[in-house]
Amino acid sequence: SVAARFWVGFGAGSGWVRMDGELVDMKTQKTLLKFDQRRISSMRLDYQGMLVACSREIAEDVARLIKLSENR
C-alpha cells in the first residue's frame, strides 16, 4: 500500500506491472519473439505513475530486443 511504502520503506507494499506477449511476422505467421517481463516500482507513491513508468520501461526493453535482432 501507499502508506506501507511511505512509512516502512523500500519494498514494503511495492507495486508491479507484468506483461507478456508475442511478436509475430504478418506474412509467415511465425512467432519472432515471446516475452514475459515484470517490473517492480517501490518508490512511486501513486499507482497511475507506477503503471505508466513500468509499462514504458517494459516497452523500451522490448524495443531494445527488436533492435538487437535487426543487427544479427
C-alpha positions as CSV (number, residue, x, y, z in Angstrom):
1,S,0.0,0.0,0.0
2,V,1.0,3.6,-0.3
3,A,1.2,4.0,3.5
4,A,3.5,1.0,3.8
5,R,5.8,2.3,1.2
6,F,6.0,5.7,2.8
7,W,6.4,4.7,6.5
8,V,8.1,1.3,6.3
9,G,10.4,1.8,3.4
10,F,11.9,0.1,0.4
11,G,10.0,-2.9,-0.9
12,A,7.0,-2.7,1.5
13,G,3.8,-2.6,-0.3
14,S,5.5,-2.3,-3.7
15,G,3.5,-2.3,-6.9
16,W,4.4,-4.1,-10.0
17,V,3.5,-4.5,-13.6
18,R,3.7,-7.7,-15.6
19,M,3.4,-8.0,-19.4
20,D,3.7,-11.0,-21.7
21,G,3.3,-11.0,-25.4
22,E,4.4,-12.2,-28.8
23,L,5.7,-10.5,-31.9
24,V,4.5,-12.3,-35.0
25,D,5.6,-11.9,-38.6
26,M,2.5,-10.9,-40.5
27,K,3.5,-12.7,-43.7
28,T,4.6,-16.0,-42.3
29,Q,2.6,-16.0,-39.0
30,K,5.8,-17.3,-37.3
31,T,6.4,-16.1,-33.8
32,L,9.6,-14.0,-33.8
33,L,9.7,-13.2,-30.1
34,K,7.9,-14.2,-26.9
35,F,8.4,-12.2,-23.7
36,D,7.2,-12.2,-20.1
37,Q,8.5,-9.4,-18.0
38,R,7.8,-7.9,-14.7
39,R,8.9,-4.5,-13.3
40,I,8.7,-3.6,-9.7
41,S,8.4,0.0,-8.5
42,S,8.5,0.6,-4.8
43,M,9.5,4.2,-4.9
44,R,6.4,5.7,-6.6
45,L,3.6,6.7,-4.3
46,D,0.8,6.8,-6.9
47,Y,-0.4,3.7,-8.8
48,Q,-1.0,5.6,-12.1
49,G,2.5,6.9,-12.2
50,M,3.9,3.4,-11.3
51,L,1.8,1.8,-14.1
52,V,2.9,4.3,-16.7
53,A,6.6,4.2,-15.7
54,C,6.8,0.4,-15.5
55,S,4.9,-0.1,-18.8
56,R,7.2,2.3,-20.5
57,E,10.3,0.5,-19.2
58,I,9.0,-2.8,-20.4
59,A,8.2,-1.3,-23.9
60,E,11.7,0.1,-24.1
61,D,13.2,-3.3,-23.2
62,V,11.1,-5.0,-26.0
63,A,12.2,-2.3,-28.4
64,R,15.9,-2.9,-27.5
65,L,15.4,-6.6,-28.2
66,I,13.9,-5.8,-31.6
67,K,16.8,-3.5,-32.4
68,L,19.4,-6.2,-31.3
69,S,17.7,-8.8,-33.5
70,E,17.9,-6.4,-36.5
71,N,21.7,-6.2,-36.1
72,R,22.1,-10.0,-36.3
